[in-house]
Amino acid sequence: MRTRSAFTLIELLVVIAIIAIIVALLLPAVQQAREAARRTTCKNNLKQLGLAVHNYHDVHGVLPPGYVMNVTDDTVNAAGESLSASVPNDDFGSGFAWGVMILPFIEETQLFEALELDGNAWDDGTGGTTNNLALATSVIDSFLCPSDSAPPTFTIDTLAAGSPVTAALPIELSRSNYVGLFGFGSISAVPGRPASADVPAAMNFGDPYTLGAPATFAEAYDFGGGLFYRNSKVRFRDVSDGLSNTLAFGERRARHEFNGLPNPQDADSTWYATLPGATRNAGMMMAAMTEQAPSMLLGHTGQPGMGAMGAMTNNFNQTNHIVHFSSSHTGGIQFVMADGSTHFLSENIAYETFRLLGSRNDGETLGEF
C-alpha cells in the first residue's frame, strides 16, 4: 500500500487561508505596538526639551528666546516687547531660534560651539562670514517625531523682496517636529508678543475672539502671553498661571492635510532659525493668505479676526493653517508643559481649555485636560 507524501491542493489552500487570517489578525496589533513605541519616543523627545529649557533657565535666569531678530525702526513697549510685524525689509539679523540656544543642554555642545552666533543664521561663508548654513542641515533626532515619515530636512526655495538673506537658493534646513508656544495671536503680524494696550491701531483687526468677549480688538492679545516669541526673555516667575498649567512645546507634522479641508499645505518647521522673507502659503480657506518665517519656529493656539476673516479658534489637527499644532498620532497630540511634564491632549479637548493652556498669565480657571 502506497502512502501519501504530499498535501493536496485543497489542504494547501486551507493552510494558506489560515495563515492569511492569522496575519490579518496580528498585523493591526503589530502596527499598534510600533506606533506605541514611536509615540513613547516622541514623548521622551519632548521631555528632553522640557529639561533642556529648565537647565537653560538655571544658567541664564530666563527661558531661551523664541528667536533673535534685530528690527529696523522697531517700537518697543514698557515691557520691552517688540511691536513691529515680521516684515522682510525690517528684519535683519541674526535669526537664531530657541533650538540653537538649548543645543548645549541636549548634548549638542559641539554643534553649538561651531555656530557663529554673532553673525547671521543665513551666513554662508561669503564676504568673510562663518558658514553657519553648512550646519543648518544637521539632523538632530531629539527634534524629530518618528511617527512623521517626512524627510529630516526641507528647503526654502523662494524669498520675498527685501529679504536680508543673501545666501543662494534653495536653502536647506534641518526639520523639527516640535515648535514653541507663542500663545493666542498672529505670529506674523505681532511676533514680539505685545501687551494689549500697545497693539497698533493701524493693524485694523476685525471681530476679536468672542469666547472671552474682549471689549476691544487689542484686549484679544491679552489672551495670549505664551513662553516664546521674538526676542522673548520670559522667566519662570512670569508664568503666573503655574508651570504645570502652561504649555511650552508641542508637535507639528510636516504636512497639514486634515479631513478633506481645502488648501493642504506643507507645514515645515525647524529648530534652527527664521529666514526673513521665507513667506509661505498659510493653508487657510483664503488661498492667498500667507505666513512669515517665524511660523517655522512657533505655534499659536488661535488668533483674533483680521478684516473680513473671523477669529481662528480651532483645535489642533482640525485646520490646515501652518501656524497651528498637529500630530501624526491618532486622536491627539503631545505637549510638554513649562514644568517639564508631558501630556497627550485629545484633539477633542474644549477649545477654551486649549487656549488657556497656551497662555502663561491669563489668570483664568482651567477646565479638564
C-alpha positions in Angstrom: 0.0 0.0 0.0 1.4 3.4 -1.0 1.5 6.3 1.5 0.7 9.8 0.5 3.8 12.0 0.6 2.4 15.5 -0.2 -0.5 17.8 0.6 -3.4 18.0 -1.7 -4.3 21.3 -3.4 -7.3 21.8 -1.1 -5.2 21.2 2.0 -2.6 23.8 0.8 -5.3 26.4 0.1 -6.8 25.8 3.6 -3.3 26.3 5.2 -2.7 29.5 3.2 -6.1 30.8 4.2 -5.5 30.1 7.9 -2.1 31.9 7.7 -3.7 34.8 5.9 -6.3 35.1 8.7 -3.7 35.0 11.4 -1.6 37.7 9.7 -4.7 39.8 9.2 -5.4 39.5 12.9 -1.9 40.1 14.1 -0.9 43.0 11.7 -3.1 45.7 13.4 -1.6 44.6 16.8 1.9 44.8 15.4 1.2 48.3 13.9 -0.3 49.5 17.1 2.7 48.2 19.1 5.1 50.1 16.7 3.1 53.3 16.9 3.1 53.0 20.7 6.9 52.7 20.6 7.1 55.7 18.3 4.7 57.7 20.5 6.9 56.9 23.5 10.0 58.1 21.7 8.2 61.3 20.8 7.2 61.8 24.4 10.7 61.3 25.5 11.9 63.9 23.0 9.5 66.4 24.4 10.6 65.5 27.9 14.2 66.2 26.9 13.2 69.6 25.5 11.4 70.4 28.8 14.5 69.5 30.8 16.7 71.5 28.5 14.8 74.7 28.9 14.9 74.3 32.7 18.6 73.8 32.5 18.9 76.9 30.3 16.8 78.9 32.8 19.1 77.7 35.6 22.1 79.1 33.8 20.7 82.2 32.2 17.8 83.2 34.5 15.4 83.3 31.6 13.9 80.9 29.1 15.5 80.9 25.6 14.1 83.5 23.2 11.6 82.2 20.6 14.1 83.7 18.1 16.6 86.6 18.0 16.0 89.4 15.5 17.1 92.9 15.1 14.3 95.1 13.7 14.6 98.3 11.7 12.7 101.2 13.4 11.1 98.9 15.9 8.7 100.2 18.5 9.1 98.7 22.0 6.6 98.9 24.8 7.2 99.4 28.5 7.6 95.6 29.0 10.4 95.6 26.4 8.3 93.7 23.9 8.6 94.3 20.1 5.6 95.7 18.4 6.7 95.5 14.7 5.3 92.9 12.3 7.6 90.3 10.7 8.4 92.1 7.5 11.4 91.0 5.3 12.8 94.5 4.8 12.6 95.3 8.6 14.1 92.1 10.0 17.9 92.0 9.5 19.5 89.5 11.9 20.5 87.2 13.5 17.5 84.9 13.3 18.8 82.1 15.5 15.9 80.2 17.3 15.2 78.6 20.6 16.5 75.3 19.3 20.0 76.6 18.8 20.1 78.1 22.3 19.4 74.8 24.0 21.9 72.7 22.0 24.4 72.5 24.9 21.6 71.1 27.1 20.7 68.2 24.7 24.3 67.0 24.3 24.9 69.0 21.1 27.6 71.3 22.5 30.0 70.7 19.6 27.4 71.9 17.1 26.5 74.9 19.3 30.2 76.0 19.5 30.7 75.6 15.7 28.0 78.2 15.1 29.0 81.9 14.9 26.1 83.4 16.9 27.5 86.9 16.5 26.8 86.5 12.8 23.5 85.7 11.0 21.9 82.3 10.7 22.0 82.6 6.9 25.7 83.4 6.7 27.2 81.1 4.0 30.9 81.8 4.3 31.0 84.6 1.7 32.3 88.0 2.5 34.4 86.7 5.3 31.5 85.3 7.3 31.3 81.9 9.0 29.4 79.3 7.1 26.6 78.9 9.5 24.3 77.5 6.8 26.6 74.5 6.5 25.4 73.5 9.9 21.7 74.3 9.4 21.2 70.8 7.9 22.4 69.0 10.9 19.8 66.3 11.7 19.1 66.0 15.4 16.9 63.0 16.3 15.7 64.7 19.5 13.8 67.2 17.3 12.0 64.6 15.2 8.9 62.6 15.9 9.4 59.1 14.5 5.6 58.9 13.6 6.2 61.6 10.9 7.7 59.9 7.8 8.8 63.2 6.2 12.5 63.7 5.3 14.7 65.1 8.1 15.4 68.3 6.0 13.4 70.6 3.8 14.2 73.5 1.5 13.4 77.2 1.3 13.1 77.9 -2.5 11.9 81.5 -2.6 12.4 84.7 -0.6 10.3 87.8 -0.7 11.6 91.1 -2.0 13.6 93.0 0.7 14.9 89.9 2.4 18.4 90.4 4.0 19.2 86.8 3.3 21.9 86.8 0.6 22.7 83.0 0.5 22.0 81.2 -2.7 18.7 79.4 -3.0 17.5 76.8 -2.3 18.4 76.8 1.4 18.2 73.5 3.1 17.2 73.4 6.8 17.0 70.6 9.4 13.5 69.7 10.3 11.9 69.9 13.7 8.5 68.3 14.7 8.4 70.5 17.8 7.7 74.2 18.0 7.5 76.7 20.8 4.2 78.1 22.3 3.5 81.6 21.2 0.1 81.8 22.7 -3.0 83.4 21.2 -2.2 85.8 18.4 -0.7 86.3 15.0 2.9 85.1 14.8 3.4 87.1 11.5 1.6 90.3 12.4 2.8 90.7 16.0 5.7 88.3 16.6 7.0 90.3 19.5 4.1 89.4 21.8 2.9 93.0 22.7 0.9 93.9 25.8 -2.8 94.5 24.9 -2.7 98.3 25.1 0.2 98.5 22.6 -1.4 96.8 19.6 -1.0 99.3 16.8 -4.4 100.6 15.7 -3.2 100.6 12.1 -3.3 96.8 12.1 -7.1 97.1 11.8 -8.1 93.8 13.2 -11.7 92.7 12.7 -14.0 90.9 15.1 -12.0 89.9 18.1 -12.1 86.5 19.7 -15.6 86.1 21.0 -15.4 83.4 23.7 -13.9 85.8 26.1 -15.8 88.8 24.7 -12.9 91.4 24.9 -14.1 95.0 24.9 -11.5 96.0 22.2 -9.6 94.3 19.5 -6.4 95.0 21.4 -7.6 93.1 24.5 -7.8 90.0 22.5 -4.0 89.9 22.7 -4.1 89.7 26.5 -5.4 86.2 26.0 -2.0 85.3 24.6 1.2 85.6 26.5 2.9 82.3 25.6 6.5 81.5 26.6 8.2 82.1 23.2 8.2 85.0 20.8 10.6 87.3 19.0 13.4 88.3 21.4 11.4 86.9 24.4 13.0 86.8 27.8 10.4 85.0 29.9 11.3 84.0 33.4 9.6 81.3 35.4 8.3 83.9 37.8 6.4 85.4 34.9 4.4 82.3 34.5 1.7 83.3 37.0 -0.7 80.6 35.8 1.6 78.0 37.1 4.3 75.9 35.2 2.1 72.8 35.3 -0.8 74.7 33.6 1.2 76.3 30.8 2.3 74.6 27.5 5.9 75.0 26.4 6.4 73.0 23.2 4.1 70.9 21.1 4.1 68.8 18.0 3.8 69.9 14.3 3.8 67.4 11.5 5.4 68.2 8.2 2.2 68.4 6.2 -1.3 69.7 7.1 -3.9 67.8 5.2 -6.8 67.2 7.6 -10.3 65.9 7.0 -10.5 66.9 3.3 -10.1 70.5 4.2 -9.1 72.8 1.3 -5.6 74.1 0.7 -3.5 71.3 2.2 -0.1 72.7 2.9 3.5 71.8 3.8 4.0 73.0 7.4 7.8 72.6 7.6 9.3 73.7 10.8 12.9 73.9 12.1 14.8 74.3 15.4 17.5 76.4 13.6 16.4 79.9 12.7 13.9 82.1 11.0 14.9 83.4 7.5 13.3 86.8 6.8 11.4 86.7 3.6 10.6 83.0 3.7 6.9 83.7 3.1 4.7 80.6 2.8 1.1 79.8 1.9 -0.9 79.8 5.2 -3.1 76.8 4.3 -6.3 78.8 5.1 -9.7 78.9 3.3 -8.5 82.1 1.6 -5.7 80.6 -0.6 -3.9 84.0 -1.0 -3.1 84.2 2.7 0.5 83.8 3.7 2.6 83.4 6.9 6.0 84.8 7.5 9.2 82.9 8.5 8.6 82.8 12.3 5.8 80.3 11.6 8.7 77.8 11.1 9.6 78.0 14.8 6.5 78.8 16.8 2.9 77.7 17.1 -0.2 79.5 18.3 -3.5 78.5 19.9 -5.5 80.8 17.6 -5.8 84.5 16.8 -8.3 87.3 16.5 -10.1 88.0 13.3 -8.5 90.1 10.7 -10.6 92.3 8.4 -13.3 90.1 6.9 -11.8 86.9 8.3 -13.2 85.7 11.6 -11.2 84.7 14.6 -9.2 81.4 14.4 -10.4 79.2 17.2 -9.6 75.7 16.0 -8.2 72.8 18.0 -5.1 71.1 16.7 -5.5 68.5 13.9 -8.6 70.4 12.7 -7.1 73.0 10.5 -4.5 73.2 7.7 -3.2 76.5 9.0 0.5 76.0 9.1 1.0 78.0 12.3 -1.1 75.6 14.3 0.0 72.4 16.1 -0.5 68.9 14.6 0.5 65.3 15.0 0.7 62.0 13.2 -0.5 60.2 16.4 -4.1 59.0 16.4 -6.6 61.0 18.4 -4.4 63.8 19.7 -1.1 65.5 20.2 1.8 65.5 22.7 2.9 68.6 24.5 5.4 69.4 27.2 4.4 71.8 30.0 6.6 74.5 31.4 7.2 72.3 34.4 8.7 69.6 32.2 5.9 67.2 32.4 4.4 65.7 29.1 0.8 65.3 28.3 -1.1 63.7 25.4 -4.0 66.1 24.7 -7.1 64.8 22.9 -8.0 66.6 19.7 -11.5 66.8 21.2 -10.3 69.0 24.1 -12.5 72.0 24.8 -11.0 74.8 22.8 -11.3 77.3 25.6 -9.1 75.0 27.7 -6.5 74.6 25.0 -6.3 78.4 24.5 -5.8 79.0 28.2 -3.1 76.3 28.4 -1.2 78.3 25.8 -1.0 81.4 28.0 1.3 81.9 30.9 -0.6 84.8 32.6 -4.3 84.9 31.7 -5.4 84.3 35.3 -8.4 82.1 34.2 -9.5 78.8 35.6 -8.7 75.8 33.5 -11.0 73.0 32.5 -10.1 69.3 32.5 -7.2 68.3 30.2 
